[in-house]
């Protein structure tokens, strides 16, 4: 009798993070819609938090203009994530100019920057 090798931790189901993809140019007018979209991912229709143990990822690799409107969106998305069970927003595929701007305004400590996978620029080897 042979047994196949199992990967990962035994008895632990892998948790797929909730993912919000932000593309194009983010304007201040678009921020409430992005927050509503994230809330839809995080909450059941009855208002209870959906999958409280899963992470919240935001892929910003498709953003075409890095400016303060995008920074405001990230700050507000971070608040939405925190309100949903104390989750921390993780950014994927962060362009270098966004990384610099988040560092400048002090948001790099509020969200996890440069983690995840994809074709975008990541901070350091293996994310970080």
N, C-alpha and C positions, 0 to 999 in steps of 0.2 A: 504494500500500500504506500502511495506517495502523497505528500501534502505539498500544496503550492505555498510559496513564501508570501506572507502577508507584509504589506508595507504600512508604515505609520504605526501609531500606538494601537495596541489591541484593545478592543472594546470602546474605542473612541471614534465617533462619527466625525468626519471632516466637516468644518463649518465654512460654507462659502460666504464671503463678505458681501454685504449689500454694496452695489456699485452704481454711482451716479456719474455719467459721462457728460462733461462740459465741453462744447465745441464752439467754434466761431468766435465772434466778438461778444463779450459780456458787457451789457450796459446796465446802468442803475435800474432801469425799468424792468430788466429781466430777473433781477435778484429775487423778488417775491415769488416768481414762478419757479425758480430753481429750488427755493426753500420748500415750496409746496410739493414739488416733485420728490424731494428727499423725504419729506414727512410721509408721503404716500408709500415709500419703500419701508419706512421704519414703524409705521403704525397700522394696526388693523382698523377696519371701518368703525368698530366700537370704541376706538381711542386707546386701546391697550397696546403696549409696546410689542412689536413683532420680533421674534428671535433676539432676545436681549443679549445673548452671548456672542452674536456675530459682529464682525467688524464693519466699519463704514468706510468705503474707499471712494475717492473722487478722482476720476481720470481727467486731467487737464491738458493732456498732450495735444488735443485738437484746437486749443485756444489760439486765435490768430493775433490778438493784441493784448499785451500785458500792461495793465494800468491800474489805477486805484479802484475803478469799478470792479475789476476782477478780485482785487484784494478784499473789498467790502463783501463781495459774494462769498468768498472763502471764509471770512470771519463769521458771517451770518449762518453759513452752512455748518460751521463748527459749533455754533450755539445750538442749532437744531439737533445735531448729533449728541451733544452733551445732555440736552433735555430728554433724550430718548434713552434713559438708563445710564447716563454718565459715559457714553461712548466717546471715543476720540476720533476725529476725522483724519484719515490718512490720504495724502495726495499721491497719485501715481503720475508718472511721466511728466515731471515738473521741468519746464524750460528754465535754463540758467537765469534768465532775467527775472522770472517770477521768484525763484529761490532768493535772489538778491533783494528784491523788493519786500518779500516776506521777512527776511532778516532785518531790513532797514526799519520796518514798522513794528517789529517785535512779535509778529505772528508765527514765526517759526517755532516758538515754544508752545503755541496753542494748538497747532495741528502737527501731525507727523509728516514731514516733507521728505520727498525723494524715495519713498518706499514703493513696493509693488513691482509689477513686471510690465514689460512692453517695450516699445521702441524708443520711448522718450529718454531724456537725460536723467540719470539717477545720481544722487550724491554718494560718492564713495563706492567701494566694491561691495556688492551684495546688498545694496540699499542702505538707508541709514537715516 
